[in-house]
């Protein structure tokens, strides 16, 4: 997986790339992250990348010329290959686990980090192949959003996570082969580690039992319960078994009463 990040603040990413999963992925050869300063694609002595919007209004807008030059230069490196170009934008489709998985199948992605009031609309219409938002809020620029996209996508690239780490049980994870329209998944189940008792709070006995079938059932039920309480909207998109539906019915019948951790 190769990421080409187009930004006016390449130094923003230095610390992010020196720690954690992205550093490991690059060190192992599973990911390559290239930073491209948008100002290198300008042709005036002030290296101008923005201008005031036509029609008036506050703020500045990225002009199209430098962005087109930057992306076209990247496309020229492999003109025969399709190159997804993602504009990080509040107007984009929401980044979900399903979207991250979709992007993880690409060999290379270009991420455009806008600033100020955004980009000239011709960039969105004629240069970007996709627009992605990381949430219904506004940031000062696309750099943080690009970092989120790279982290979410890279951890899904085969070989990036070690044997003790797995994305298969993450929140929103879904079984392989699940149709795209139901790929949102459940929230993750609770997790515990040593000590078995802390300040009077005990780890659920089932997790200490060694009975893997009962543990799997407990985890599934806890994931369903957490999703039902915190993100019930997700349940409409999750493939549910008969046992899942019976458990959810028990939860509904219990109204707002706490669900036992031993169940």
Residue pairs with C-beta under 8 A, 6 or more apart in sequence:
1 25
1 30
1 31
1 32
1 104
1 106
1 107
1 108
1 109
1 153
1 154
1 157
2 31
2 32
2 33
2 34
2 107
2 108
2 109
3 31
3 32
3 33
3 34
3 108
3 109
3 110
3 111
3 150
4 34
4 36
4 74
4 108
4 109
4 110
4 111
5 13
5 33
5 34
5 35
5 36
5 110
5 111
5 113
5 146
5 150
6 36
6 38
6 67
6 70
6 71
6 110
6 111
6 112
6 113
7 13
7 35
7 36
7 37
7 38
7 113
7 141
7 142
7 143
7 146
8 37
8 38
8 39
8 49
8 113
8 115
9 113
9 141
9 143
10 35
10 36
10 37
12 143
13 33
13 35
13 143
13 146
13 147
16 22
16 147
17 23
17 26
17 33
20 151
21 151
21 154
21 155
21 160
22 31
22 33
22 150
22 151
22 154
24 160
25 31
25 154
25 157
25 160
26 32
26 33
28 159
28 160
30 154
30 157
30 159
30 160
31 150
31 154
31 157
31 160
33 150
36 70
36 74
38 49
38 62
38 66
38 67
38 70
39 47
39 49
39 66
40 70
41 65
41 66
41 67
41 69
41 70
41 73
42 48
42 49
42 65
42 66
48 63
49 62
49 63
49 66
50 60
50 61
50 62
50 63
50 115
50 116
51 60
51 61
51 63
52 60
52 61
53 59
53 60
53 61
53 117
57 117
58 117
59 116
59 117
60 116
60 117
61 116
61 117
61 118
61 119
61 120
62 114
62 115
62 116
62 118
62 119
62 120
62 123
63 120
64 119
64 120
64 122
64 123
64 127
67 112
67 119
67 120
67 123
67 127
68 123
68 127
71 83
71 85
71 110
71 112
71 127
74 83
74 110
75 83
78 108
81 107
81 108
83 108
83 110
83 129
84 103
84 106
84 108
84 109
84 110
84 129
84 130
85 110
85 112
85 127
85 128
85 129
85 130
86 103
86 109
86 110
86 111
86 112
86 128
86 129
86 130
86 131
86 132
86 149
87 112
87 114
87 119
87 123
87 124
87 127
87 128
87 130
87 131
87 132
87 142
88 111
88 112
88 113
88 114
88 131
88 132
88 133
88 134
88 142
88 145
88 146
88 149
89 114
89 118
89 119
89 124
89 131
89 132
89 133
89 142
90 133
90 136
90 137
90 138
91 124
91 131
91 133
92 130
92 131
92 132
92 133
93 99
93 130
93 131
93 132
93 133
94 132
94 133
94 134
94 135
94 136
95 132
95 133
95 134
95 135
95 148
95 149
95 152
96 172
96 184
97 152
97 170
97 171
97 172
97 173
97 174
97 183
97 184
97 185
98 172
98 174
98 180
98 183
98 184
98 185
99 132
100 149
100 152
100 153
100 156
101 156
101 183
103 109
103 149
103 153
104 153
104 154
104 156
104 157
109 153
111 142
111 146
111 149
111 150
112 119
112 123
112 128
112 142
113 141
113 142
113 143
113 145
113 146
114 141
114 142
115 140
115 141
115 142
116 141
124 131
132 145
132 149
133 145
134 144
134 145
134 148
134 149
139 145
154 160
155 161
155 167
156 167
161 167
167 173
169 188
169 189
169 219
170 188
171 185
171 186
171 187
171 188
172 184
172 185
172 186
172 187
172 234
173 185
173 188
174 182
174 183
174 184
174 185
174 238
174 239
175 239
178 239
181 237
182 237
182 238
182 239
183 237
184 234
184 237
184 238
185 234
185 238
186 223
186 224
186 226
186 227
186 234
186 238
187 223
187 226
187 227
187 230
187 231
187 234
188 223
188 226
189 218
189 219
189 220
189 222
189 223
189 226
190 222
190 226
190 261
192 203
192 204
192 207
196 202
196 203
196 208
197 203
204 218
204 261
204 262
205 262
206 214
206 215
206 218
206 262
207 215
207 218
209 215
218 263
220 244
221 247
221 263
222 261
224 235
224 244
224 247
224 248
224 251
225 247
225 251
225 259
227 234
227 235
227 238
228 235
228 248
228 251
228 252
235 248
240 248
251 259
